[in-house]
Amino acid sequence: MVLACFLFQNGTTTGPRSRSRDSGDENEPIQERFFRPHFLQAPGDLIVQEGKLCRMDCKVSGLPTPDISWQVNGRVIRSDSSHKMLVRENGVHSLIIEPVTARDAGIYTCVATNRAGQNTFSLELIVAAKEAHKPPVFVEKLQNTGVAEAYPVRLECRVLGVPHPQIFWKKENESLTYNTDRLSMHQDNHGYICLLIQGATKEDAGWYTVSAKNEAGIVSCTARLDVYTQWQQQSQITKPKKVRPSASRYAALSDQGLDIKAAFQPEANPVHLTLQSGLVESDDL
């Protein structure tokens, strides 16, 4: 008992009554740590069309949790019917402007503040003028087309509109939604549109419709594609041509070497005149 008291008075004993410096005495204040705000996520400069929605998102760390405020051209932004400031559960702060007007253009600054200090980031919002919408119009329409089997065929037209319209193709009531090795759809920035069929078949024949749609309206154009067999095409090519007759039908026949007097003698039996392949058919015959 005496030994224990001696050791305590000399300050060399350790036991459960001693306390760590980190924990401190109950009456001593615990030192709190502070961390200056730091932006983990911040947007860059934005270009937004007039009348659309603009959203600026940022995420900030710091201890204690920083307070966020927004400014435009040095003026504090207050919430109103077209300006909203939100905080999501994941800690993302958002400034939402809807609809954007020309007056919203400028330099935006986000300010994060806590006891340890302050941090900011800035960006420029450019408001693009609203386009004057124009409904699509066909300046060149589809044309009825005929092609021989196994030959390629192009169904072409040109349509203009603001903004550039979306293009949709249909054959009869079936939508053509994707390209294949044999059938492909093309368009360029000047409004030219083409449906290309490689090696046409009889099944490709039918009515084709192209539709153009944008925010201002929709327009359609329809044309017929006929696919001929080779013999049909050949018969069209070799069909005899009609020519103007000569002064009289007798003179026209005489030009071909026929004996008109013998052929048209009253006492002669009726004669069936056959035009040979080398003769030209006359309108008067």
Stockholm file with secondary structure:
# STOCKHOLM 1.0

chainA/1-285         MVLACFLFQNGTTTGPRSRSRDSGDENEPIQERFFRPHFLQAPGDLIVQEGKLCRMDCKVSGLPTPDISWQVNGRVIRSDSSHKMLVRENGVHSLIIEPVTARDAGIYTCVATNRAGQNTFSLELIVAAKEAHKPPVFVEKLQNTGVAEAYPVRLECRVLGVPHPQIFWKKENESLTYNTDRLSMHQDNHGYICLLIQGATKEDAGWYTVSAKNEAGIVSCTARLDVYTQWQQQSQITKPKKVRPSASRYAALSDQGLDIKAAFQPEANPVHLTLQSGLVESDDL
#=GR chainA/1-285 SS CHHHHHHHHTTCCCCTTCCCTTTCCTTSCCCCCCEEEEEEECCCCEEEETTSCEEEEEEEEEESCCEEEEEETTEECCCCSSEEEEECTTSEEEEEESSCCGGGCEEEEEEEEETTEEEEEEEEEEEECCCCCEEEEEEECCCCEEEETTSCEEEEEEEEEESCCEEEEEETTEEECSCCSSEEEEECTTSEEEEEESSCCGGGCEEEEEEEEETTEEEEEEEEEEEECHHHHHHHHSCCCCBCCCSSHHHHHHHTTCCHHHHTCTTSCCCCCCCCTTSCCBTTC
#=GC SS_cons         CHHHHHHHHTTCCCCTTCCCTTTCCTTSCCCCCCEEEEEEECCCCEEEETTSCEEEEEEEEEESCCEEEEEETTEECCCCSSEEEEECTTSEEEEEESSCCGGGCEEEEEEEEETTEEEEEEEEEEEECCCCCEEEEEEECCCCEEEETTSCEEEEEEEEEESCCEEEEEETTEEECSCCSSEEEEECTTSEEEEEESSCCGGGCEEEEEEEEETTEEEEEEEEEEEECHHHHHHHHSCCCCBCCCSSHHHHHHHTTCCHHHHTCTTSCCCCCCCCTTSCCBTTC
//
